[in-house]
Amino acid sequence: MGLGNELFSDDAVGILAVRKIAPMASDRADFVETSLHGVALLDLFIGYRKAIIVDAMKTGRFPPGTVVDIVPEELEPVANPSPHYTGIPELIKLARQLKIEFPEEFKIVAMEVANTCDMGGELSAPVAKALEQLVARVMTHLAK
């Protein structure tokens, strides 16, 4: 699943990566592009045993273009005023409480980005340069 918003420069990197991967691996997985987040993602995961989320992140802890594997269990809870803005850990917990057929295995592959604010902007140079590295990392996970 490629997450992001194509209208906001580097935020599109997850969607762009999935677009590159889908033609190479459509026999091994289903591919979804979405700008949804929080509880709205719940329906998209129902019925799958495994899921790989590909997304942008802006933490300031890594140089832009760095690709990172994230374990959902290591993510901090999201403190937001509404359940619509839940994070992946809260989404997994909700699915388990509702006893929904939901992936048992989640992998998150994220890229540190530079710019998620410029509307209509292109990928920043370091993110564009590292896009193939993001694609390769996801392909490695798909091969397992």
C-alpha atoms as one frame of an Amber mdcrd trajectory, in Angstrom:
protein
   0.000   0.000   0.000   1.456   3.311  -1.081   0.408   6.120   1.248   0.730
   9.811   0.553  -0.623  12.779  -1.266   0.587  13.575  -4.766  -0.333  17.223
  -4.315   2.405  17.773  -1.714   5.865  17.212  -3.187   7.772  14.496  -1.257
   4.610  13.197   0.407   3.922  11.376  -2.881   6.955   9.077  -2.566   4.981
   6.074  -1.221   2.470   6.259  -4.053   5.179   6.746  -6.683   7.128   3.747
  -5.364   4.060   1.498  -5.502   3.392   2.599  -9.080   6.880   1.451 -10.042
   6.583  -1.841  -8.136   3.096  -2.923  -9.255   4.006  -3.834 -12.860   6.975
  -5.893 -11.612   5.119  -7.803  -8.912   1.398  -7.848  -9.742   1.525 -11.664
  -9.717   2.655 -11.668  -6.047   0.563  -8.939  -4.420  -2.317  -6.517  -4.713
  -1.334  -2.850  -4.850  -3.251   0.098  -3.433  -2.502   3.818  -3.603  -4.267
   6.054  -1.126  -4.149   9.405   0.596  -6.415   8.089   3.355  -5.147   7.830
   6.924  -6.318   6.776  10.349  -9.441   4.658  10.713 -10.257   5.216   7.029
  -7.490   2.707   6.209  -9.217  -0.095   8.107 -11.355  -1.291   5.195  -8.366
  -1.418   2.845  -6.611  -4.056   4.976  -9.557  -6.381   5.603  -9.060  -9.847
   4.193  -5.271  -9.721   3.847  -2.769 -11.825   5.828   0.243  -9.571   5.193
   0.673  -5.906   4.365   3.539  -3.654   3.388   2.990   0.066   3.854   5.192
   2.413   1.829   5.181   5.998   3.042   7.056   9.237   3.558   8.231  10.330
   6.989   9.655  13.609   8.184  11.442  13.103  11.478  14.605  15.147  11.022
  16.583  12.180  12.377  17.857  11.010   8.982  19.084  12.717   5.822  16.340
  13.041   3.178  16.321   9.969   0.952  17.116   7.539   3.782  14.982   4.392
   3.580  13.978   2.861   6.903  12.110  -0.300   7.910   9.746   0.413  10.787
   8.270  -2.220  13.078   4.693  -1.220  13.993   5.154  -2.455  17.577   7.947
   0.089  18.052   5.797   3.070  17.064   4.589   5.444  19.752   0.832   5.796
  20.213  -0.731   8.715  18.389  -2.160  11.372  20.702  -4.821  13.108  18.650
  -8.207  14.564  19.479 -10.042  12.216  17.112  -9.956   8.492  16.281  -9.875
   9.483  12.616  -6.220  10.371  13.095  -5.083   7.091  14.624  -1.713   5.598
  13.803  -0.942   2.091  12.615  -0.617   0.654  16.176  -4.077   1.948  17.093
  -5.489   0.654  13.807  -4.080  -2.835  14.477  -5.435  -2.785  18.036  -8.887
  -1.705  16.840  -8.994  -4.463  14.221  -8.027  -7.061  16.849 -10.712  -5.782
  19.249 -13.326  -5.928  16.483 -12.104  -9.419  15.485 -11.777  -8.315  11.867
  -9.860 -10.455   9.392  -6.793  -8.245   9.368  -3.114  -8.726   8.459  -1.103
 -10.553  11.097   2.114  -9.262   9.580   2.778  -5.591   8.852   5.925  -4.141
   7.374   6.401  -0.411   7.021   9.009   0.922   4.633   9.389   4.671   4.885
  11.634   7.287   3.363  12.812  10.350   5.212  11.711  13.302   3.088  12.613
  16.954   2.865   9.464  18.707   1.724   5.852  17.791   2.385   4.415  21.287
   2.231   4.883  22.612  -1.303   1.628  22.110  -3.138   2.214  20.914  -6.660
   5.936  20.634  -6.100   8.134  17.912  -7.540  10.055  15.454  -5.386  13.058
  17.064  -3.749  16.396  16.053  -5.299  17.504  13.620  -2.543  14.104  11.912
  -2.482  13.932  11.597  -6.267  17.469  10.182  -6.288  16.590   7.575  -3.608
  13.237   6.486  -5.095  14.813   3.402  -6.728  16.326   2.432  -3.368  12.845
   2.556  -1.822  11.500   0.405  -4.657  14.337  -2.113  -4.187  13.703  -2.363
  -0.426  10.001  -3.082  -0.951  10.827  -5.648  -3.655  13.103  -7.397  -1.152
  10.219  -7.644   1.322   7.907  -8.953  -1.401  10.400 -11.711  -2.230  10.175
 -13.112   1.324
